[in-house]
Structures are given as structure tokens and as C-alpha cells.
Amino acid sequence: AIRYLSKRRQQRVRLIGDTLRQEGFDLVLLQEVWSEQDYGELKGKLAGCYPFSHYFRSGVIGSGLCVFSRFPILDTLLYQYSLNGYPYMLQHGDWFCGKSVGLVVMKISGIIFNVYVTHLHAEYCRDKDAYLPHRLVQAWELAQFIRHTSKAADVVLLGGDLNMHPEDVGIRLLRGWTGLQDAFAEATHFEGCKNGCTLVPDNCFTDKSELLPFPLGIRIDYILYKVTGVSAHQLGVLGVRHCCDPPCPLTQAISSFTVKCEELKTTTGRAPGMDIPFSDHEAVMATLHIQRQGQPAGATLGTADPALADVVTEARAEVGVGLRAARRQRYSSGRMAVLALLLLLLQAAAALGTLAGLGAEQPFPKLSFCLLAFLAIGVLVLATGLHLFHTMEVKMLHGTEEQMWMVLRALQERP
């Protein structure tokens, strides 16, 4: 919730705090807690049952991400996504939030957990999704961040508002490249909104116009998990590995643990005894059973998954579309800056000519001259800023496209 803008914010924050205190979860991952004052209120209220917590700070408004835990937090890390919308799209505001992924490391009963919480860029319009390339870059960076920071963990958990439907290329890319499992798909028992939807038309805080094509709602909030382990390469089972060989997605890992989602629930609208829901999104609650195996299974050589190669190809194509659009915007803003600079130079020449006595028989229009100069300076500053922004956007999209190409080539070269 955003201070001064969100409806009945303080009441909902109190409701969330009271409910979390009653439920007694082991771990709570929250998004869109934009106000540090709200986080402080929750922290004070939950100190007795969740003595350990962390708030991730980034951007102008803040990441909105925080974690409450019954167990000690050993370490934290924040990664802010390189692309996150446009600063001039004030009506959306994602750019000012500094969308990120937060990591907390915990040790519970001798098991190392890497817990990730994130919130990706919103979709706003599914038919004309101008932010799809940015969201794909975020999904890719999230997947890479998880893969490269979870090697020492036994269990990986990811929770958050991914702003992607289960069939979208971004969620397929994230799951395919990390091996994460969807708690909703794996749950033995489910209770809540139909199809696990977390954004439903019945919610009074939801923009119902966005859900017209989806009368039941959409599922965009997830709990994903997996176990990790030592790869066959690391054990030396396959001998010497070439330094350019890609890591774990192409080899099966050895794990001493199994994780099973026994139950998944969502809230279903209004808070108990209240006339409002907790949030515009339904909460997702999972009960995971983690068991240590007697002996880890043997390592085997994995094969490249053709479906994963197709997903990476599809994602790379969408990133390429965004890259071409960013290049056009960079060119347009650069041309506008050059024209504004030329106008300023012409005005400077006219002013110098007047000072030199040329055209003295004509009165000099000072007011018009000053207004035009201010306009040219404003356009020059704005266009230059946009040109710099879109230059950085081009670099980020181009870099992600190249990373995907390298991964795709490695996948295609494997048997």
C-alpha cells in the first residue's frame, strides 16, 4: 500500500498484522509494503511471534519487499533489476519503486534455506504489453540470480508477485532455467479461489476493467521451490569439465532432501468479520514438507531439454522486439536533442548579431526570444535525458539477448 494514496491502508496493515500473529506461520514474504512506517508497525506487532525480519530498501519509493521469520536470518542480499519501466510513465510508477529481488539465508534444523522474495513489473495491458521486454529481462535476471546464489543452499524458496500468468513465456523461462516447482501445481490439497487465482474481480480494490477477459481472475502470485545439491560435475563423476560448459540445467544434481507441497491455500476475498479484503491480491499460503533422504541418489548426465531451448528462443525473440523499439526511441530522442541544440545556436547567432549592431533598425523581441530560448533549453534537457535513458535500456536489452543466445547455443550443442 502507498501512503496517502491507497484506500484504508492503515486499517488493512493492522488486519494483516493481526492475522499473521494469529496464524503463526514459519515464514512470511510480503510485497508492496511501500511505507517503512507500515513495516515498522508490522515489525512491532509481530515481534513476539516473528522475532526476525528484514526490509529491502531500493529505488525512490522503495522495493516494498520484506520478510518476517520465526527463525534467525543469517544473511541478506538485494539485487535491483536493471530495467524497470520508464520514468516518464508517471501513471504507472514502477520505475520509482526500484523493483528488486531480496534474498534471506536461514538455517532451520540444520537445513540451509535460500529464500527469495520479489515483485516484477506490472502488465497493465495484456493486448499491448509495452513492458513485456522489461519483465522478461527481470525474469531472466531473477533466474540467473537464483542459480548463482543458491549453490550453497539445501532448499530454495521463491515467493512473490511475478505479474505473469502460468503459461506466459516469462514464468516458463524462470521455472525452466532454475528448475523451480510451482507449489500450486504440486500441492496435494488445495483450498481457495478457483484455479488458484490471486487477482479476482470480486476484490473491491481490484481494477475490474483489467480482468474483463478473465471472469474468474488470474494467477500471478506464486510460491516456487526446489532442492539443490552437488552436481555430477562437482563430484568428478564425469571427469574434467570444459570451462565453457554451462552449469546445472544440463546435469542432474544430487540432493539429500526432498520437498513436497502438502497444502496450498489462498484467501478468498474479505477478511474474516470485515467488509474489506487484506489487499488487492489474494494471499498464498503453502505447507511444505521437507525430508532428509538416507543417501543421495547417484548423479547422472542430464540431457538438454528441447522445451527449454524453445522457451529461451521465444523469450529472446521478445527481448529482441524490445531492443528494436528501444533503439528507435533512442534515435528519436537524440534527433530531438540535436534539433533543440540547433535552435539554441540559431538564437545565439541572432543575439550576437543584435549586439554587433546588425539589424539595429528593427526592435529586438526580447520576450519572444527569451520564451523560445527557455523552450529550447527545456526540450534539450528532456531529450538528452531520454536519450541517455534509452541508451542504457538498449545496452541492458542487448546484454540479455546475448546471454540468452549463449545459453541457447549451449543447449543446442548438448545431446
N, C-alpha and C positions, 0 to 999 in steps of 0.2 A: 504494500500500500504506500502511496505517496502522500506526504504531509500536505494538508490544505486542499488536496485535490480528490483523494479517494473518499468515497461515501462511508460514513460511520466507521472510520478507520480505528479510532481508539476502542470502540466497543468490540470490534472484531479481533483486535490484538488481545484484549482481555479474554475473549472467548477462546481463542487459540491457546493462550497460556493456561487457562483453567482446564481445558480438555487434555492438553499434554500432561499436566500434573496428575490428572485422574487416570489416564490410560497407562502411564508407566512404561513407555517404550524404552528399548535399549539405546536407540539412536534416532535422532530427528534431523532431517535435512530440509531447510526452508529456503524459498526463493522469494524475491520481490519484497524483502524487508528493507525498503529503501532508507528508512529513517533509523539512524543509530539510537535515537531516543526510544523507538519501539523495541529495538534489540535490547537496550538496557533494561526496559521494563520487563521483557520476557526473561532476561537473564536473572533479574532479581526474583521474579516469581517462581522460576524453575530451579533455583539454586539448590533446593533441598533434594530434588529427585534427579536433576541433571547437573551435577556439580562442575562438569567440564563443558566448555563451549568456546566457539571462535567465530568472529565476524570478519568476513573478507572485504577489504576496502579497495575500491578501484574506481576510475572514471570521475566524473563531476558529481553525479548524484550518488553513485556507489553501485557495487555489483548486486546488492540485495541478497547475497548468499550468506547463510550462517548455519552452524552445526551445534546441536546440543547432544551431550552424551553422558551415559551413566559411567563410562569407563574413561580412564585418563587418555588425553590426546598427547601423543609423543612428539609429533612434528606436523607442520603445516606448510603449504606452498600454494601460491596463486599464479595462474597464467592468464593474462588478458589477451583475448583473441585479437589478431592483427587487423581484421576487418569487422566492422560492426555498424553497418548502415552509413548514413550521410548526416553531417552536422546541420545541413540546411533543411532537413526534413523534421522541422520542429514539432509537427503534429504527431510524430511517432516517438521520437525521443530516445530510441535505443542507443544512439551514438553517445549520448551523455551518460548512460548507465555504465559504460565500461564492461560489457558482458564478458564473463570470465568463467574459468573452471577452478574450483578450490579443491585442494587435497588435504585430508587429515589422515595421519597414520596412527593406528591404535593397536594395542596388543591385548587380546582377550583370551584368557585361559590358554596362554602360550601360542595363540594363533595371531599372526600379523595381518592386519586388515589395512588395505588402502581404500579409503572411502572418498569418492569424488562427488561433488555437487556442482551443478551448472545450470545455466539458463541461456538458451540460444536465441538468436534474433527472431522476432515475430514474423508471421507470414503476411498478415493484413489482407491481402487479396490473392486467393488461390489461382484465379484465372490469369492474372497478370502479376506474377510474383517477381517484383523487381529486386527482391532481396535474396532470391534463391542462390545466386553465386556466393554471396557473403555467408549464408547459412551453411552451404556446402564446405566452404573454407573452414568455418568454425567446427563443423562435424569432423573434418579431416584433422584439424589441429587437436581436437579433443581426443580422437583415436590415437594419434601419434603421442600425445602427452600421456595417455594411459599406458600405452605399450612401453614407453621409455622410462616411466617412473614406477612401474609395478613389478619389476623383475625380482625385487626382494620380498614381495608380499606373498602370503599364502592364499588370501581371498581378496578379490576386487569387487567393490560395490560402487555403482553409479546411480545417482538419483537426481531428478530434476525435470524442468520444463524444457523439453527439446524442440517444441514447436514444429514437430514433424509427425505426419501420420505413419502408422506402422509400415505401409507399403512404399513410402517415399524413398527416393534414392539415398537421401542423407542418412536415414536410420539403417538402411541396408548396408551402406558403406561403413558406418560406425560399428555395427554388430559383426559384419564380415571381417573387418580388418583387426578387431580386438578379440573376437571370439566370445563376446558377452552374450548371455542368455536373457531373454525377456521374462520377467517374473510372471507377467500375466499369462503368457503362452505356456509356461511350465508349471503353473500353480495346480496343486492337487484339488484345492477347493477355492472357489471364487464367490464373493458376495459384494454386491454394489450395483452401480449403474450398468445398464446393458452394454455388452461388448467392451466393458472396462472404460467407457468414455469418461473423460475428466473435464471436458468443456461442453456443457449441456445447455440447451435453450431454456430450460426451466429455471436456471440460476438468474436471480434478479440483477446481478452485477455483470452479466454477460451481454455483449453486443449481439443481439439476436439476428441482425442482418448478415453477420458473417457466417451464421450457421444455417442459412436458408437451404443450401444444398444438402445439409446433413441434419435431418429432423431428429435423429437420436443423439446427436452430438458427435464429438471427435475425441480420439485418444491421443494426446500429445505429451502427457506426463508419464514418466517411466521409472521403474526400478529395474536395473540390469545388474547381472552378477556373473562371476566366473571364479574358478580356482586357477591358480597359477602353479608353476613348478619349474624344475630344471629341465631344459630342453635336451634332446638327444645329442645335439652338437656339444653342449656344455659338458656332458658326461663322457665325451670322447667315443661314443658308440659308433659314430660314422667316420671317425678318423679326423684328418685335418680339414678344416673348412676354409674355403677361399674367402679372403677379406671382403669381397664384394657380395657374397651371398647374403640375401635378406634373412632376418631372424624369424621368430617363432611361427608366423602363419603358415609356413611351408614345412614345419616339423611338428610332430605331436609331442606335447610336454608330459613330463612325469609329475604327478601330483600326489601328495599324501592325504588329500582331503576330498570330500565330495560335498556339494551344496545342493539342497533341494528346497524348492519353494512349497511349503506345506499349505499356506493360505495367503490369499491376496484379497484385500478389501478396498473399496472406495467409499467416501462419504456420499450421501445421496441428497444433496440439497441443503435444506435448512438445518441449522444446529439444533440439537435437542432442546425443546422448550423455548425456542426463539423464532422470530419471524424473518430472520436473515441467515444466509449461509456463512461459513467461515471466510470464504474467498470466492473470487470468480471462477476458480478452478476447484475441482473436487480433489480431496486429499487421497493419496495412495498409501496403503499400509500393507507391508509384507511380513510374513513369518517365515524365516529361513532356518532350515535345519542343516547344521554343518557338522560333519562327522569325519573323524580321522580314520584313514584306512590302515590296515595292518601293515601291508607292504605296498609301496608304489608299483604301479604297473610298469612293465618294460617299455622302453622307448622304441618307437618305430619311425621310419622315414615317412613323412607325410607327402602327399601329392598336391599339386596346385589345384585349387578349386575353380573350375571353369565359371561357375556362377559368380565368384568373387571377381574374376577378371572382367566379366560383363558389367558388374556394378561399378568397378573402378573406371571402366571405359565410359559408362553413362555419366558418372559424376564429372569426369574430366571434360566431357563434351559440354556440360552445363557451365563449368568453370570457364571454358573457352568462350562461350557466349558472353559471359560477364566480362571477360577480358577484352573482347572486341568492343563492347559497349563502353567500358572504361576508357579505352583508347580514343573513342570518338568524343567522349566528354572532355578528355584532356586536351584534344585538339581544339574543340570549340572554345573552351575557357582560355587556352593560350592565344587563340586568334583574337578573342575579345580583349585580352590584356594588351596585345600589340596595337590594336586599333585605339584603345584608350590612351596608350602612350604616345601614339602619333598625334592624336588630338591635343594632348598637352604640349607637345613640341610645336605644333602649329600656333597654339595660343602664346607660347613663349616667344616665338618668332614675331607674332603680331605685336606683343607688348614691347619687345626690343625695338621694333620699327617705330612705334609711337614715341618711345623715349629718345630715339635718334632724330626725331623731327619729321619723319616721313608721314605724310597724310595728316599734317597738322591742321589743314583747313576743315577736317571732319572731326566732330566731337567724339571722344573715346567713350564707348559704352561700358563704364566700369561695372555697373551692377550685373549686366548680362554676362560680361567677361568673367566676373567672379563666380556667378552661379554655374556657368559652363565649366569652369576650372574645378570647382568642387565636385560637380557631377563626374567629370573625367577622372579625378583622383579616386572617388568612391568606386567607380567601375574598375579602375586599375587595381585597387587593393583587393576588391572582391574577386575579380577574375584571376588575379595572381594566387590568392588563397585557394580557389577552386582548382587551379592548375596544379598546385603543389599537392593538394589532397588526392586528386585523381592520378597524379604521378605515383604516389605511394600505393594507391589502390591497384594500379597496373602492375607494380612490382610484386605485391603480395599475391595477386591472382596468377601472375606468370610463374612465380616461385612454386605455388601449389600445383599448378598444371605440370611443371617439370617433375615435382616429387611423384605425382600420380603416374607420370609416364615411366619413371624409373621403376616404380613398383609393378606397373603393368608389364613392362618388359621382363622383369624377373619372374612374374607369374607365368608368362607365356613361354619362357625358356625352360621351366621346370616340367618334368614328365607328369 
